[in-house]
Amino acid sequence: MGENGEVTLAAIVALIDTFVSGDDRSLAQAQAIEVALDDAHPGDESVVGDAVIALASYAPGGGEFLYDETHIVGVLSRLKRWLLDTRS
């Protein structure tokens, strides 16, 4: 978090890295990323919005109409590249 409670790019990248590395692929971690993205980019319908929707449809192991870890790792890897490219 930044000084005023805003979500920083570094905080979002750290959350993404924790999930992608496999250190924590829990539903709680996915929800933390989803909330951080939504707080930092409210109403965004681009790559961020697509990631938020995918995270909202995540469950470890997947399931009917749900995304599994492999799918979310791909989504988050693309999102991280996009965030770093657009913020540099």
Summary of the structure (lengths in Angstrom):
residues: 88
radius of gyration: 12.3
end to end distance: 18.9
largest distance: 41.0
contacts: 235
relative contact order: 0.16
helix: 64%
strand: 5%
